[in-house]
C-alpha cells in the first residue's frame, strides 16, 4: 500500500515540471509605430492617437518604430523635441500653424526580417489651425500606410508590410498574432503585458490537476487489488 502511494506521489511530482515546461513562451512584444508628444522636459507617450490629437503651433510630435510590450516600456524617439531647431527656418504665418515632426524608424534589431530601417528625420509641417497630428505627419512624410482599423502601419513606406505584429522572444514575428489597438493609450500590446505575469496559464494548472487525479486513481486501484 505504501509502495503504491509513493509511486503515485512520484508520478505527480515528476509530471508537474513536465507540464509546466510545456507552457508556451511569453512573447517579447509588438512591432509598431508609437506616438509621442514633445516638450522641454522630453518625450511623453501620447494619451490619444495621432488622428485625434490637435497640436498647437509650436508643438513637437514624435513617431518611433520599435518592438515594445506596452506604453510603459515603449522606446522613445532618440532625437530631442527641439521645435526651434526643426522649425526655425519656417516663419509663422496667419491662418496656419507649425508642427515639428520627428520620425525615428528605430534600430536594426527592431526592423522586420530582411529589412533595414531608414535614417531618422525631422521636418516642420505647416498645416491648417485645426489639423491633427496625423495630418501634420502626412504633410511631411507621405506615403503613409494604415490598416482597416485606422492603425498607422507605415511612414514614408517603412515598413512596406506588416502592422503591429506580435514578436517572439527571438525577434521574429510570431504566427497568428493580433495587432495592437490603434489608440496608444489602450494598445493590445499593453493589454497583453498587463494581463499576464509571465507565469503558467490556466491550462497548465488544469493539466497538473489531471495528473494529480491520475495519481489518486492509482492509489485507489492498488487498494482494490490488495482487498
N, C-alpha and C positions, 0 to 999 in steps of 0.2 A: 504493500500500500504506500509506504514511504517512498519506495523507488519510483512508483508511478507518479506520485505527486511531485517529486523532484524533477522527473523527466518533463512533466508538463510545465513546471516553472521555468526550466531551462529553455523549453520551446518558446515560451512567451518572451523571455528576456533576450533570446537570440534573434527573434523575429522583429522586435521593436526597432533596433538600429537599421535593419534591412528596409523596413517600411519607411522610416524617417529618411533614409538615404535615397529613397525613390522619389522624394518630393522634388518638383521642378525647381530649377534655379531661378532666383529672382532677376528680373530684367534690370538693366542699368538705367534705363530712362527712355526719353523720346527725343527724336531729332527734329527740331523745328525752329522757326524764326520767333524769337521772343521780342516783346515791345517794351521800350523803356522811356522814361521822361527824365531829362537832364536839368540840373540846377547847379548853383555854385558849390554845393556840397557833394556833387557827383551824380550817379545814376540811381533811380528808384524804379522798381518794377511797376509798370502802368496798371492802374486799377480797372481800366476798361480797354477794349480793343481799339486799334487804330481807326476803324471806320466810325467809332463813336466819339473818340477824343477830339476836342476842338482847341488846339493850341492857340495861344495869343501871339501877337507879334513879339519877336524877341525870344521865343522859347526854342528848346532843342529837343528833338525826338530821336531815339536810337533804336536800331534793329540789330539783333545779334543772332547768328545761326550757330547752334551748338546742340550737344546732347545733354539734356537736363532731366532730372526726376520731377521737379516742380519749381514753383516760383521762388522757393526759399533757397535753392541751390543753383538757380539759373545763372549762366555765365553772362556778365555784363559786357557791353561794348568796351573795347580796350582803348578807345580814344576818348579824351576828356570832352565833356559837353561845353565847349567854348564857343558861345554864339558870336562874339566879336571876331574871333579868328575865322569862323566859317562864313559869316555874312558881312564881314567888314567892308567888302567891296560892293555890297548891294545896298544902295541908299533906300531909305524909307520912301514910300510913295502912297499918296492918298488913294483910298479905295482898295488897298491891298494890305497884306501882312507878309512878314518874312519869317520863315520857319527853317531853322538849321536842322538838317537831316544827316545823321551818322549811320553808316551801313557797314557792319562788321560781319563778313561771311564766315568767320571762325577759323579754326585751325585744321590742319590735315587730319588730325585724329577725329574731328567732328564730321568730316566730309563723307558722303556716301561712297560705297566701294567703287573704285575705278575713277574717282573724280578728285580734282584739286580745287580748293577754294580760291576765288579771285582776291585781289588786294582790297584792303579796307579803303573806303572812300567817304567823303563828306561833301555836301552841297547845300546851297542856300535856295530854298524854294520860295518863289513869290506867288502867292495864291490869294483867292478871294477871302475877305474877312471871316466868313463863316465856313471856310474849308476845313475838312477833317485832316487828321494826321495821315490817313491813307491817301487822300488827295494830294497832300504835300509830297508824300513819297512818290506817287505816280508822276508828279511834275518833274522829278529829277532822276528817277530810277526805272523807267519802263524798259522792257515789258515786265509786268507783274503777273503772277500766276496764283489763282485762287482755286479751292476745291468747291464742291457743290454746297458745302455748309458755310462758305464765306471765309474759310480759314486761309490766311496768307501762306502760300506754299513756296513761292519763288520770287526773288528780287533780281531784276536785270538778268533773267534767265538762269539764276542759280538757286537751288539745283534744278536740273532740267526735268527731273521726275521725282516722285515721292512726295508725301505730305504728312508730317507728324508721325512717321512710322516708329514703332517701338524698336529699341535697340537692345540686343542681348549683352551680357557681360563681356563678350569678346569683341564688341564694337560693331558687330554685323547686325543687319536688320533681322528682327525676329519674325517668323511666319505668322500669318493671321493676326497681325497687330492692329489695334484700333488707334485712329488718330486722336490727338487731344482736342478738347473743345476750343473753338477759335477765340473765346474770351480768355485773356491772360489770367484773370482773377480766379477762374474755375476750370483749368485745363484738366483733361483726363490724366495727364502726367501727374498732376498734383493729387488727384483722387487716388491713383494707383499707389502713390507713395504714402499718402496719409492713411489709406485703408489697410495697409499691411505692415506688420512689424518685422518681416523677414523670417518669421517662424513657420512651423508646419501649418499646412492648410487644414480645414475641417475634414477633408477626405482622408488625410493622414491619420487623424485621431480615430476615424471610423475604422480604418484598416487595423490599427493597433487593437481596438476593441474586439474586432472579429477574431484576431489571433488569440486574444485572451479567452474568448468564449470557447475556441477550439481546445485550449488547454484544460479548461474546466470539463469539457466533454470527455477528454481523455481520462481524467481522474474518475468521473462517474462510470465510464466504461470499465475501468480497471476494478472498481468496487464490485460491479455486477459479475465480472469474471471470477473474482475471489469469493463471492457469495454463493 
